[in-house]
Structure formats: C-alpha cells, structure tokens
Amino acid sequence: MFRFKLLSSLKASLLCLYLAIMSVGGAVVPAVPTPSQPEWVRGGTHARFNRITHLTAVGSGNSRHAAERDALGRLVSIFGQAVHFDETTTELYWGVMGSGAAAIWGERIYIESYFERRAGMDDLVGAEIGDFWEDGRGTSFALAVLNRARATQIYSGRIRANQEIIDNLTNMSWTERNTFDGLARYHLAAVFADMNVGYGEILSIIGAPQYARGLSRGDNFRREAQEIRGAIQIDINVKSGNARTDARIRSAFADVLFNEMGFLTGGTNHRYMLDVNLTMQPYLRRGLGREWIDVSVDVHANLVYTSTGVILLPHFFNYIGQGRTQTNAENIAINGIVRMIHREYGSRLSQLAPRR
C-alpha cells in the first residue's frame, strides 16, 4: 500500500514538472548559437563599402560559391543591358576579323582583354566580392561591390581606346570607302560604338556621365555601311554552256546581291566580279527493275577584286537531280542549285558584308 502511494506521488510530481516546463516555452530543444546577422545582409550599409564610394548588391545561396555568383549577377543586373553585348555582335567581330575583307587592310585589332565574349557577371569589370557571411543554418550571403572611382577609370579608358579604333577604321578616302574593305570597317566601327554606348550607360549609373557625352551609336555607322552597299558595283558572269541555265543562275545570284544585300548592278568598270562556273555530269542508274538518270551539278562562285584578280570569297555548291530523262534530271538539279543560292549565298557573303 505504501509502495503504491509512493509511486502515485512520484508520477504526480513528474506530471507537474512536465506541465510546468510546457507552460514556459514548450518542449526542450538543445540550443544552437546563431551568429549575429550583419546589417548589410538586411540591405543596410556596410562599414567599409558605403554607397557614396561603392555600388553594392547582396546575393545568397546554399554555398559560398553560389552566394558570390548570385551577388555578382545582381550587381550586373543593376546595369540592365549596358553590359550584355549579345553573341551576334561578338560573332560579327570575330567573323569579319577572319574574313578576306579584313585581311585586305592587314590590320588585326586584338581586344580580347576587354571585349566581352558573353553576357554575364564577368562583363562587369572592377566588380568583386567585398564580404561574406553564413547564418549557421546552411544559407550563405555575399556582398558584391563595385568601386565607383575605379570603374570610372576602367570604363572611361575603354571608351577612349574604342574611339581610337573607330577613328582608325573610318579614316579612309572616298575611293577606299566604297569597297568591301570600307564596308567591313564601318561594320566593325558599329560594333565598337555599341560597346561604347554600353560603357557610357555604366558610367552614367555610377555617377560619371561626363565621360559618356557625345558618343556615336552603332546604328550611325550601320547607316553609312548601307550607303556603301548601294555604291558597290558587282558584275555577274556565269559560264555553263547553256544560255537558259546561265540566265537562271545569274538571276538567282542577282536577287541575293542586289535585292537582298543592297549592292549595285549595271554600269561599267565594276570593281568586283562574281565569276560563276557551272558543270553538269549525268549518270545512268539501274535498280529495282528500272532506270533513271542522276545529274550532278557543281557550281564554283568566286567573288573577284577585278583590279588585282584576288578572290575574296570562294564558294562551292553541289546538287544532284534525279529524273527519268537527262533533261528532267538537269532541271531538278538546277532548281536545287537556285534554292541553295538563295538560302546560302547571302549568309556566305555576310562574312565580307556583315548584317545585323
């Protein structure tokens, strides 16, 4: 009896202790110390990177690397499109620099050290990680900073360097201007002008708009390039041995050169000649109890600088037509070549006369 009362009393005491614990804060959980959160994590100012001297952005992630990437990405996004030089512009630059037109003037401008080859955080030169913090629960925070004075020096220097390149590219006589060489130069000048506009936007955002005044836009040079296209005369000479075929092939190339690309036809003393040689080879085929004819058509189209005889842009087309008669197969093959000219030659010619 006494043992029962003792056990009952013990249970009651334990129950009272449990209720008391629950009444002052719930279940007992081991304490985990949490580091004090810096003010900059909450969007406040940083002791070393104030907003007068620095532009800042906070990023987060489940690792230090992720947080730093996020912070730099957020800093880049502040500038919008100013640092996002599209891939088309980049490919245009490298394509023209490797083309026959650029080789004419024999000058290669290496700007890899500061030409943005892709959009993203690496485009914002001068940005760095200024601080880092972990909350002890798996989340990391990073502070990306851009020193306004240093960025002003970097981007104003780029504008000056680009402007020097633009001046060198466009400094030519009127005779030199109305050539594929001049056309390539003006398109390259447009690329550098686009870059300068982007740099100018950055300078305006960081508080140095005076370095961005009076900049020419890329479209100004593209309009000049369009005028050059309209002044470049190209003659077309097709040799196939068949007058009707010559006319069809000449018409296809003329449509691309004059209607699509905007070059000039007619007149005399053409600076450029598109020299086209076409050959056809028939083959008799047998199989599955029937006969048919394959006609293979080869087309060599060479854009020639007539004063020197230099071939600026060699191009080759091949198409095989199949029919019950040789005439039918030839017609099919020529139709195929005409389609290829319309589909491919404009893109090929853009290496010398880039379009955006």
Long-range contacts (C-beta under 8 A, 24 or more apart in sequence): 32-136, 33-136, 34-135, 34-136, 34-137, 35-133, 35-134, 35-135, 35-136, 37-133, 37-135, 38-131, 38-133, 40-131, 40-143, 41-133, 41-141, 46-130, 46-131, 46-143, 46-145, 48-130, 48-131, 49-130, 49-131, 49-143, 49-145, 53-147, 53-148, 53-149, 54-130, 54-145, 54-146, 54-147, 54-148, 55-145, 55-146, 55-148, 55-151, 55-205, 55-206, 56-130, 56-143, 56-144, 56-145, 56-146, 57-143, 57-144, 58-141, 58-142, 58-143, 58-144, 59-141, 59-142, 59-144, 60-139, 60-140, 60-141, 60-142, 61-139, 61-140, 61-142, 62-138, 62-139, 62-140, 63-140, 64-132, 64-134, 64-140, 64-142, 66-140, 67-132, 67-140, 67-141, 67-142, 68-129, 68-132, 68-142, 68-144, 69-121, 70-142, 71-129, 71-142, 71-143, 71-144, 72-121, 72-124, 72-127, 72-129, 72-144, 73-120, 73-121, 74-144, 75-121, 75-124, 75-127, 75-144, 75-145, 75-146, 76-120, 76-121, 76-123, 76-124, 76-127, 78-205, 79-124, 79-201, 79-202, 79-205, 80-201, 81-198, 81-201, 82-198, 82-199, 82-201, 82-202, 82-205, 83-116, 83-119, 83-123, 83-124, 83-198, 83-202, 84-119, 84-123, 84-198, 85-116, 85-119, 85-123, 85-194, 85-195, 85-198, 86-119, 87-118, 87-119, 88-356, 89-191, 89-194, 89-356, 90-115, 90-116, 90-117, 90-118, 92-187, 92-191, 92-354, 92-356, 93-188, 93-191, 95-351, 95-354, 96-184, 96-187, 96-188, 96-351, 96-354, 97-188, 99-184, 99-351, 99-352, 100-180, 100-310, 100-312, 100-313, 100-351, 100-352, 101-180, 101-181, 101-183, 101-184, 101-312, 101-351, 101-352, 101-353, 102-184, 102-188, 104-180, 104-181, 104-312, 105-181, 105-185, 107-168, 109-165, 109-188, 111-161, 111-165, 114-158, 114-161, 115-195, 116-195, 125-151, 125-154, 125-155, 126-150, 126-151, 126-154, 146-206, 148-206, 148-207, 148-208, 151-202, 151-203, 151-206, 152-203, 152-206, 152-207, 152-208, 152-211, 155-199, 155-202, 155-203, 155-211, 156-199, 156-203, 156-208, 156-211, 158-195, 158-196, 158-199, 159-196, 159-199, 159-200, 159-203, 159-211, 159-212, 159-215, 162-192, 162-193, 162-195, 162-196, 162-199, 163-192, 163-196, 165-189, 165-192, 166-192, 166-193, 166-196, 166-216, 166-221, 170-221, 177-228, 178-228, 178-231, 178-232, 178-271, 179-228, 179-232, 179-271, 180-232, 180-272, 180-305, 180-312, 180-352, 180-353, 182-228, 183-225, 183-228, 183-229, 183-232, 183-352, 183-353, 184-352, 184-353, 184-354, 186-221, 186-222, 186-224, 186-225, 186-228, 187-221, 187-222, 187-225, 187-353, 187-354, 187-356, 189-218, 189-221, 190-218, 190-219, 190-220, 190-221, 190-222, 190-225, 190-356, 191-218, 193-217, 193-218, 193-220, 193-221, 194-218, 222-356, 226-262, 229-261, 229-262, 229-263, 229-264, 229-353, 230-262, 230-263, 230-264, 231-264, 232-263, 232-264, 232-271, 232-272, 233-263, 233-264, 233-265, 233-266, 233-267, 233-270, 233-271, 233-272, 234-263, 234-264, 234-265, 234-270, 234-272, 234-273, 234-274, 234-303, 235-265, 235-270, 235-272, 235-273, 235-274, 236-265, 236-273, 236-274, 236-276, 237-273, 237-274, 237-275, 237-276, 238-276, 238-278, 239-276, 239-277, 239-278, 240-277, 240-278, 240-279, 240-280, 245-278, 245-334, 248-334, 248-338, 249-276, 249-278, 249-299, 249-334, 249-337, 249-338, 249-341, 250-276, 252-337, 252-338, 252-341, 252-342, 253-301, 253-341, 253-345, 255-342, 256-341, 256-342, 256-345, 256-346, 256-349, 257-349, 260-346, 261-346, 261-349, 261-353, 261-355, 263-353, 270-306, 271-305, 271-306, 271-307, 272-303, 272-304, 272-305, 272-306, 272-312, 273-303, 273-304, 273-306, 274-301, 274-302, 274-303, 274-304, 275-301, 275-302, 275-303, 275-304, 276-300, 276-301, 276-302, 278-337, 280-330, 280-333, 282-326, 282-329, 282-330, 285-322, 292-322, 292-323, 292-324, 292-329, 293-322, 293-323, 293-324, 293-325, 293-326, 293-328, 293-329, 294-320, 294-321, 294-322, 294-329, 295-320, 295-321, 295-322, 295-323, 295-326, 295-329, 295-330, 295-332, 295-333, 296-320, 296-333, 297-321, 297-330, 297-333, 297-334, 297-336, 297-337, 299-337, 301-345, 303-349, 303-352, 312-352, 313-348, 313-349, 313-351, 313-352, 315-344, 315-345, 315-348, 317-341, 317-344
